[in-house]
Amino acid sequence: MKIRQLEISDVDKVVEIHQNTFSGFFLTELGTRFLKLYYASMIKNKASTIAVGIYADDDSLLGFSIGSTQSKGYYKRILKSNFFKFCLIGIYLVFTKPMAIIRLMKNMDKVKKESDDGLYCELLSIGISADQKGKGYGKVLLEAFEKEAEKRNLKKITLTTDYENNDGVIAFYKKAGYEVFYEFTTYPNRKMYKFIKTV
């Protein structure tokens, strides 16, 4: 097992892991084409993104953790970096999933509390291959993400997770030292926790 930075060549496997881990989630419902562009844009933007993978000895990707070095404006920066390609996918979604575009635009900025300035690192996703769950890789990936944040002199890390029917995930993050920053609701009516930790 080894930990290293994700590369563009990992995108297909990242998307596969995402789709298995987050089946039924909003971003997953936007489809494979969207997810490939989404993750590729993040991984390419090395200055603004922390992207860590855990690999088997044969270099196959077992899981990943990915997020922004600064939450404020991150999605806008990602969008601008591949504006034309995102526009093409947007046009496709307008005709195939019009409500998804509305939801996507309404949730572009996760900052929902006035006192939240967004000036912190944010973990956006952790995914583990279905056949690798239960081996402690989630903890390893969270710690790897935190270490990379520390290397970049980033002092605070946040993450967002569901408020309801999510006891195991909430307990996992609390055990790792994350505290509830605040609660908020995303469009259309999904209650969320934002957690924060100082590293």
C-alpha positions as CSV (number, residue, x, y, z in Angstrom):
1,M,0.0,0.0,0.0
2,K,1.3,3.5,-0.8
3,I,0.0,7.1,-0.7
4,R,0.7,9.6,-3.4
5,Q,-0.8,12.5,-5.3
6,L,-3.6,11.7,-7.8
7,E,-2.8,12.1,-11.5
8,I,-5.0,12.7,-14.5
9,S,-4.5,9.1,-15.4
10,D,-6.4,8.2,-12.3
11,V,-9.6,10.0,-13.3
12,D,-11.5,7.0,-14.7
13,K,-10.9,5.0,-11.5
14,V,-11.7,8.0,-9.3
15,V,-15.1,8.3,-11.1
16,E,-15.8,4.6,-10.8
17,I,-15.1,4.7,-7.0
18,H,-17.2,7.9,-6.7
19,Q,-20.1,6.2,-8.5
20,N,-20.0,3.2,-6.2
21,T,-19.5,5.2,-3.0
22,F,-22.0,7.9,-3.7
23,S,-24.7,6.0,-5.6
24,G,-27.9,8.1,-5.6
25,F,-26.1,11.4,-4.7
26,F,-26.7,14.5,-6.7
27,L,-23.3,14.8,-8.4
28,T,-23.4,11.1,-9.3
29,E,-26.8,11.7,-11.0
30,L,-25.1,14.3,-13.3
31,G,-23.4,11.4,-15.1
32,T,-20.0,10.0,-15.9
33,R,-19.1,12.7,-18.4
34,F,-19.7,15.4,-15.8
35,L,-17.8,13.5,-13.1
36,K,-14.8,12.9,-15.4
37,L,-14.5,16.6,-16.2
38,Y,-15.2,17.6,-12.5
39,Y,-12.4,15.4,-11.1
40,A,-10.0,16.1,-14.0
41,S,-10.4,19.8,-13.4
42,M,-9.7,19.4,-9.7
43,I,-6.7,17.2,-10.1
44,K,-5.1,19.5,-12.8
45,N,-5.5,22.5,-10.5
46,K,-2.7,21.5,-8.2
47,A,-2.3,24.9,-6.6
48,S,-5.9,25.0,-5.4
49,T,-6.5,21.3,-4.8
50,I,-5.3,18.6,-2.5
51,A,-5.8,15.2,-4.2
52,V,-4.4,12.1,-2.5
53,G,-4.8,8.4,-3.6
54,I,-4.1,5.1,-1.8
55,Y,-2.6,2.5,-4.1
56,A,-2.0,-1.2,-4.1
57,D,1.5,-2.6,-4.8
58,D,0.5,-3.0,-8.5
59,D,-0.4,0.8,-8.6
60,S,-4.2,0.2,-8.8
61,L,-6.1,3.0,-7.1
62,L,-8.0,1.7,-4.0
63,G,-9.4,5.1,-2.8
64,F,-9.0,8.8,-2.8
65,S,-9.4,12.0,-0.8
66,I,-9.8,15.3,-2.6
67,G,-10.5,18.9,-1.6
68,S,-9.7,22.6,-2.0
69,T,-6.9,24.5,-0.4
70,Q,-9.3,27.4,0.0
71,S,-13.1,26.8,0.0
72,K,-14.1,30.4,-0.9
73,G,-14.5,30.6,-4.7
74,Y,-13.1,27.1,-5.3
75,Y,-15.9,25.9,-7.6
76,K,-15.8,29.1,-9.6
77,R,-12.1,28.7,-10.2
78,I,-12.6,25.1,-11.3
79,L,-15.5,26.2,-13.6
80,K,-13.3,28.9,-15.2
81,S,-10.4,26.5,-15.7
82,N,-12.5,24.4,-18.1
83,F,-15.3,26.8,-18.9
84,F,-16.0,25.7,-22.5
85,K,-16.2,22.0,-21.6
86,F,-18.5,22.6,-18.6
87,C,-20.7,24.7,-20.9
88,L,-21.0,21.8,-23.3
89,I,-22.0,19.4,-20.5
90,G,-24.3,22.1,-19.2
91,I,-26.1,22.3,-22.5
92,Y,-26.5,18.5,-22.6
93,L,-27.9,18.6,-19.0
94,V,-30.4,21.3,-19.9
95,F,-32.0,19.0,-22.3
96,T,-31.6,15.7,-20.4
97,K,-31.8,16.8,-16.7
98,P,-33.0,20.5,-16.6
99,M,-33.8,20.4,-12.8
100,A,-30.2,19.2,-12.2
101,I,-28.9,22.5,-13.6
102,I,-31.1,24.5,-11.3
103,R,-30.0,22.5,-8.3
104,L,-26.4,22.7,-9.3
105,M,-26.5,26.5,-9.6
106,K,-28.3,27.0,-6.3
107,N,-25.7,24.9,-4.6
108,M,-22.5,26.3,-6.2
109,D,-21.5,28.1,-3.0
110,K,-21.7,26.0,0.2
111,V,-21.1,29.0,2.5
112,K,-24.5,29.3,4.2
113,K,-23.7,31.2,7.4
114,E,-22.9,34.8,7.5
115,S,-19.9,34.3,9.8
116,D,-18.4,31.7,7.5
117,D,-15.7,33.4,5.4
118,G,-14.7,30.3,3.5
119,L,-11.0,30.9,4.3
120,Y,-10.0,27.4,5.1
121,C,-9.1,24.1,3.4
122,E,-12.1,21.9,2.6
123,L,-12.3,18.1,2.2
124,L,-14.8,17.5,-0.6
125,S,-14.8,13.8,-1.0
126,I,-13.4,10.5,0.3
127,G,-14.1,7.4,-1.7
128,I,-13.0,3.8,-1.2
129,S,-13.3,0.9,-3.7
130,A,-16.2,-1.3,-2.8
131,D,-14.0,-4.4,-2.3
132,Q,-11.6,-2.4,0.0
133,K,-14.1,-1.1,2.6
134,G,-13.6,-2.1,6.2
135,K,-9.8,-2.0,6.0
136,G,-9.3,1.4,7.6
137,Y,-8.5,3.2,4.4
138,G,-10.9,6.0,5.1
139,K,-8.8,6.9,8.2
140,V,-5.6,6.6,6.2
141,L,-6.9,8.9,3.5
142,L,-8.3,11.5,5.9
143,E,-4.9,11.6,7.7
144,A,-3.1,11.9,4.3
145,F,-5.3,14.8,3.4
146,E,-4.6,16.5,6.7
147,K,-0.9,16.0,6.4
148,E,-0.9,17.5,2.9
149,A,-2.9,20.5,4.3
150,E,-0.3,20.9,7.0
151,K,2.6,20.8,4.4
152,R,0.9,23.7,2.7
153,N,0.6,25.6,6.0
154,L,-3.2,25.3,6.0
155,K,-4.5,25.5,9.6
156,K,-8.2,24.7,9.3
157,I,-10.0,21.9,7.5
158,T,-13.8,21.7,7.0
159,L,-16.0,19.1,5.4
160,T,-19.8,18.8,4.8
161,T,-21.8,15.7,5.5
162,D,-25.5,14.7,5.8
163,Y,-27.3,15.5,9.1
164,E,-29.8,12.7,8.9
165,N,-29.4,8.9,8.7
166,N,-25.6,9.3,8.7
167,D,-24.5,8.3,12.3
168,G,-21.5,6.2,11.2
169,V,-19.9,8.9,9.1
170,I,-20.6,11.6,11.7
171,A,-19.0,9.4,14.4
172,F,-16.0,8.7,12.1
173,Y,-15.3,12.5,11.7
174,K,-15.9,13.3,15.4
175,K,-13.5,10.5,16.4
176,A,-10.9,12.1,14.1
177,G,-11.2,15.4,15.9
178,Y,-13.8,17.3,13.8
179,E,-16.4,19.4,15.5
180,V,-19.7,20.8,14.3
181,F,-19.1,24.2,12.8
182,Y,-22.7,24.8,12.0
183,E,-25.8,23.2,10.4
184,F,-27.4,24.4,7.1
185,T,-29.8,23.3,4.4
186,T,-29.1,22.9,0.7
187,Y,-31.5,23.1,-2.1
188,P,-34.1,21.7,-2.2
189,N,-34.3,20.7,1.5
190,R,-31.3,18.6,2.5
191,K,-30.0,19.2,6.0
192,M,-26.3,19.2,6.4
193,Y,-23.5,19.5,9.0
194,K,-20.4,21.5,8.3
195,F,-17.5,20.2,10.5
196,I,-14.2,21.9,11.2
197,K,-10.8,20.9,12.6
198,T,-7.7,22.9,13.4
199,V,-4.5,20.9,12.4
